[in-house]
Amino acid sequence: MTASVLLAGCDTDQVSLANNAKANQPVPPKLLAAMVEKDMDLQSPILVRLFKQEAELEVWKQARNGQFALLKTYPICRWSGDLGPKVREGDRQAPEGFYSINPSQMNPQSAYYLSFNTGYPNAFDKALGRTGSQLMVHGDCSSRGCYAMTDEQIAEIYSLGRESFFGGQKAFQLQAYPFKMTPVNMARHRTNPNMPFWKMIKEGYDHFEVTRQEPKVDFCEKKYVFDAAKAPDAKRDPVFDASAKCPAYVIPEDIASAVREKDARDQAEYAKLVSRGTPVARMNTGIDGGMNKIFAAKIPEGSTGLSEGAEGTTLQMLAMAKAPGTIPGHVNPPKPNLDAVAASPQDEPVVAVSTPAASTRVASAQPAEKSGGFFSNLGRKMGVGAAETTATTPPPQATASVAPATTSTTPTTAASRLKAAVTRFVPGHDKSKDAAKDAPKPAVATKPAEPTKPDTRLAATRPAPKPSVSDGAGEATQIMGAAPVVSSNSFDSRFGAVK
């Protein structure tokens, strides 16, 4: 028997895919119905795409025609770091690139409900000397270089991966991007120093877009190669080494021509956007990661950070929408890294305003539903929003209040610049009230934050499963593996109890 091992980074090897109640939850009936509608089998292969700026995780599934189609889009509860690839251990960066997930990377014994290891570093990362370990997609909405979902979301995603392995898929591909690789996003980030790397992985993005097939990924000369095949005159398949010279290979002409045509269209649109003066996205110095707007709207003083904010609406309006899963009370929304801001006071952290992509956006397979936002408003009235919540795995930089300037005639100082940075970052701040804060005020005793406790949670033999985020039950559409799912706890009832 294989021993069950629980690691702090929520990873373990050679464990059963479904050895406890959490890992053995059935695929929700609503997703089964979506598979029937899209002509998919329960155990057909899957593919996962992640986007930091949009804070979205997409699950694609192979239909019976052999092509992949979008099954469902999940909002990401929390990711950490900045736009750009992970470079070294401890930099808090969530990885970007192409990774392969096999059954041994699935962890039913995770300290963060359920998880799977991204496989970072891959051969390309290692060839560049990049370091890091235990980079996961997991639950608990808390990130130190991972992509964190709610427990209900990761339960669904885990079940889809499990079924694909039961159906014979050896590994599913994980594609992680800074943003959707559209001409408008490439134009907005055209001065970013990571652009050469982003252009390289965009080739793989384009291969998938034009074929709707999982691109074959190889590495040579410290770069990615997609859909490489044996040259016509070659006697054997090419052998790739990430650090060595590329062997002779070809890309099938039908794929190559389709990618060239797409790239030409993208380049033409990119040139138009640049000539029209499309604003360059500001470098958001010191802001640690992002959060999907649906989650930011549920948290007092919440912010999307480096992710896109609400388009055409406000976070207050989104507070009425139903959250896709239970948001834990310890969630730590994106905040400025004051140490980084102090080091570069001339560049105040600014959240870049997103520009709608020119390409057609694919809607989520499950629309948001409406529910009351009573406790969110009550929390703000009671002053809960002024208090800092601490994550189970807090960032190394603590967010602290900045004292107001003592006089308006005092020259600009680092403290005043820090105040301006934080003021601009916090949503809903009323600048007209700043004058009233200039006079000295008596210190108010505040309750010290509780010390962070080490994560010692162990998976029970049969823990109570988290309910699915997919609504709907019944047996109108049944596929092998369908089973009723208990309704999910609402955020308001969970979060209100904490208060």
Secondary structure, DSSP 8 states (H G I E B T S, - for coil): -------TTS--SS--TTSSTTTT----HHHHHHHHHTTB-TTS-EEEEEETTTTEEEEEEEBTTS-EEEEEEEE-SEE-S-SS---STTS-----EEEEE-GGGEETT-TTSSEEE---S-HHHHHTT------EEESTT--SSSEE--HHHHHHHHHHHHHHHHTT-S-EEEEEESS---HHHHHHTTT-TTHHHHHHHHHHHHHHHHH-S---EEEETTEEEES-B--TT-SS-----TTS---S-B--HHHHHHHHHHHHHHHHHHHHHHHTT-------TTB--B--HHHHTTSTT---BTS---SSS-HHHHTTB--SS---TT-----B-HHHHHHSTTS----------SS-----SS---B---HHHHHHHHTTGGGS----SS--SS--------S-TTS---HHHHHHHHHHHHSTT--GGGTGGGSS---------------------SS------SS---SSSS--TT---------HHHHHHHH-
